[in-house]
């Protein structure tokens, strides 16, 4: 495996997990800051590269983890796919649906795995809850309510508000909330309305989104980059509701019975192993030539939703085409 982008997320999450992984070898690092990549490579006894192209030309690299800023996810992912490498890309996987469609086409053409590093699809608690819902334990799904808000200082040069870096609430935190919505809904929402508030840079600082699919399942999503909210998911079903706190890396949920009010805790997995679960599913996908666990169709549906929302808002990033 090669890692492209050696910033905080790579150093805190990706590098340590690969070092502790018996089934994947950390072989090389690349970063725009060549000195940083070189120092980390020396520290972890692997290669560093002078360019992305050099890494992608290395036959020892089978797969890459893309850990750069949102605005270059598609560019690097597409280059890696063309080079015949498997790709695990940090969220959001691309900027828009058109870019993702091209990436999916290339993955199919080159017979490689393309996946988004989206914790929601891999945390054991979500697999457990979806399994129970499939058996009818909670009755039919009716409504989801998602909250995710962070208070970020108005530093208009950082990635949270910088439109040149594809900053904004939707691609940074909304992608998590919408991934929960899509993974529990029986089908993709086909009715979507919203309101949004721009930041001083014109990025999406705040948004409220209402979704419904043809089965009548509904969801509300509230997002903010300048106002704190709990990371809370509420999944309302016929026999009660599930409440999940810190939902991006959750390892527990509470089911509240509609008639008795009894609260039952459901636990599965460990929050601190979030990336391990992603990587394990990715390894299985590559080794078994079965990428179904990576839930790329869900990533595509979520990207379709986010692209529609930004088109409604007329929020287009610099140099972006759709």
URCOR-V408782 format. One line per field, one symbol per residue. phi: phi as a letter, one per 40 degrees, with the letter a starting at -180 (. if undefined). psi: psi as a letter, one per 40 degrees, with the letter a starting at -180 (. if undefined). burial: I if it has 16 or more other ideal C-beta (glycine too) atoms within 10 Angstrom, else O. Layout:
BEGIN
phi: ???
psi: ???
burial: ???
END
This chain:
BEGIN
phi: .bbbhbccccccbcddccccccbabcbabbadcccccccccccbfacbbcacdcccccccccabbcbccdcbdcdccccccccgccbbbdcccacaccccdcccccccccfbcbaccbddcbcdcccccccccccgdbgccbabbbbaabcbdcccccccbcccbgciccccbcccccccdcccccaccbbbbababccdcgcccaabbbbabccgcbabbbbabbacbccbbbbcbccibbbbcfccbcbaabcbccccgcbbcbbagbdcbdcdcdcccccccccbfbccccfddcdccccdcccccccccfbbcdgcba
psi: hihhhfaddddddddddddeheehhhdiiiidgddddddddddefaiiieiddddeeheehdiihhfaideeddddddddddefiihhhiiidadidddddddddddddefihhihghddeehdddddddddddeedeaihdiihhhhhihhigheeiedehddefiiddddddddddddddddidihhehhiiiihiideeihdiihhhiiieeehiihhhiiefhhiighhhhhadeaihhhifddfieiihhhhdddehhhhhihahdefddddddddddddddefhedeefdddddddddddddddddefhhiheih.
burial: IIIIIIOOIIOOIIIOIIOOIOOIOIIIIIIOOOOOIIOIIOOOOIIIIOOIOOIIOIOOIIIIIIIIOIIIIIOIIIIIIOIOIIIIIIIIIIIIIOIIOOIIOIIOOOOIIIIIIIIIIIIOIIIOIOOOIOOOOIOOIOOIIIIIIIOIOOOOOOIIIIIOIIIIIIIIIIIIIIIIIIIIIOOIIOOIOIOIOOIOIIIIIIIOIOIIIOOOIIIIIIIIIIOOOOIIIIIIIOOIIIIIOOIIIIIOIOIIOOOOOOOOOOOIIOOOIIIIIIIIIIIIIIOOOOIOIIIIOIIIIIIIIIIOIIOOIOIOIOOIOO
END
